[in-house]
Amino acid sequence: QVQLVESGGGLVQPGGSLTLSCTASTKIFEIYDVDWYRQAPGKGQELVASMTPDRTTNYSDSVKGRFTISRDNAKKTMYLQMENLRLDDTAVYYCTINHRAFGSYWGQGTQVTVSS
């Protein structure tokens, strides 16, 4: 069973920055697609950013130009760098890794609160 451990959430003022990290216990991290989702209070899950093994990225329109997804395969870690944070970025953020043969795994979630 692969485990994902997230860190980096917290409270930040509007316009501020945070970087989330997510470390996986798998030895074959590099073959997985990696994604960040979020869920705001009273709303459904939103796919925020994704990266394929060849480092192709996609972002939701709501975060494009402000968030950056990255990965360090040697450290088995994925990141979400968030800049110019807005009040509506407040949510629980989840990392997930996915492979058609080896399955999907989720982190425990980390709270990001944007407030003045």
C-alpha positions as CSV (number, residue, x, y, z in Angstrom):
1,Q,0.0,0.0,0.0
2,V,1.4,3.3,-1.1
3,Q,1.2,6.2,1.5
4,L,1.3,9.9,0.7
5,V,2.3,12.4,3.4
6,E,1.4,16.0,2.8
7,S,2.8,19.1,4.5
8,G,3.0,22.8,4.0
9,G,-0.5,24.0,4.6
10,G,-1.4,26.9,6.9
11,L,-2.8,30.4,7.2
12,V,-1.7,33.1,4.8
13,Q,-2.9,36.5,4.0
14,P,-4.4,37.4,0.6
15,G,-1.6,37.9,-1.9
16,G,0.7,35.6,0.0
17,S,2.4,32.4,-1.0
18,L,2.6,28.8,0.2
19,T,4.2,25.6,-1.0
20,L,2.7,22.2,-0.4
21,S,4.7,19.1,-0.5
22,C,3.6,15.5,-0.8
23,T,6.0,12.5,-0.4
24,A,5.1,9.0,-1.6
25,S,6.3,5.7,-0.2
26,T,6.5,4.0,-3.6
27,K,9.9,3.2,-5.2
28,I,8.4,3.8,-8.7
29,F,7.1,7.3,-8.1
30,E,8.4,8.5,-11.5
31,I,5.9,6.4,-13.5
32,Y,2.8,8.0,-11.8
33,D,0.7,10.9,-12.9
34,V,0.6,13.3,-10.0
35,D,-2.3,15.6,-9.2
36,W,-3.4,18.2,-6.7
37,Y,-7.1,18.5,-5.8
38,R,-8.8,20.8,-3.4
39,Q,-12.2,20.9,-1.7
40,A,-13.6,24.2,-0.4
41,P,-16.3,24.2,2.3
42,G,-19.6,23.3,0.8
43,K,-18.1,22.6,-2.6
44,G,-17.1,19.6,-4.6
45,Q,-13.6,18.5,-5.4
46,E,-11.7,20.5,-7.9
47,L,-8.7,19.3,-9.9
48,V,-6.2,22.1,-9.5
49,A,-3.0,20.9,-11.2
50,S,-1.6,17.8,-12.8
51,M,1.7,16.5,-14.1
52,T,2.5,13.4,-16.2
53,P,5.7,11.4,-15.9
54,D,7.1,13.4,-18.8
55,R,6.3,16.6,-16.9
56,T,3.4,17.8,-19.1
57,T,1.3,20.0,-16.9
58,N,-2.3,21.1,-16.7
59,Y,-4.0,23.7,-14.5
60,S,-7.5,24.7,-13.7
61,D,-8.4,28.1,-15.0
62,S,-8.9,29.3,-11.5
63,V,-5.2,28.9,-10.6
64,K,-3.5,29.2,-14.0
65,G,-0.6,31.7,-13.7
66,R,-0.6,31.6,-9.9
67,F,0.1,27.9,-9.0
68,T,3.0,25.7,-10.2
69,I,3.1,21.9,-9.9
70,S,6.4,20.2,-9.8
71,R,8.0,16.9,-8.9
72,D,11.3,15.6,-7.7
73,N,11.4,11.9,-8.6
74,A,14.6,11.3,-6.6
75,K,12.9,12.5,-3.5
76,K,9.5,10.8,-4.4
77,T,8.0,14.2,-3.8
78,M,5.5,16.4,-5.6
79,Y,5.0,20.1,-4.9
80,L,2.4,22.8,-5.4
81,Q,3.8,26.3,-5.3
82,M,0.9,28.7,-4.7
83,E,1.4,32.5,-5.2
84,N,-0.9,35.5,-5.1
85,L,-3.3,33.5,-3.0
86,R,-6.9,34.7,-2.9
87,L,-9.7,34.2,-0.4
88,D,-11.4,31.6,-2.6
89,D,-8.2,29.4,-2.6
90,T,-9.2,28.4,0.9
91,A,-9.7,24.7,0.9
92,V,-8.3,21.3,1.9
93,Y,-5.7,20.3,-0.6
94,Y,-5.1,16.7,-1.5
95,C,-2.2,15.1,-3.4
96,T,-2.8,12.0,-5.5
97,I,-0.8,9.8,-7.7
98,N,-2.3,7.6,-10.4
99,H,-1.2,4.8,-12.7
100,R,-3.5,2.7,-14.8
101,A,-1.8,-0.5,-13.7
102,F,-0.7,0.3,-10.1
103,G,-3.7,2.2,-8.9
104,S,-4.5,5.6,-7.3
105,Y,-3.4,6.8,-3.9
106,W,-4.4,9.9,-1.9
107,G,-2.7,12.0,0.7
108,Q,-4.5,12.9,4.0
109,G,-5.2,16.5,3.0
110,T,-3.8,19.7,4.3
111,Q,-5.7,22.8,5.1
112,V,-4.9,26.1,3.3
113,T,-6.7,29.1,4.7
114,V,-6.4,32.5,3.1
115,S,-7.6,35.3,5.4
116,S,-6.7,38.8,6.4
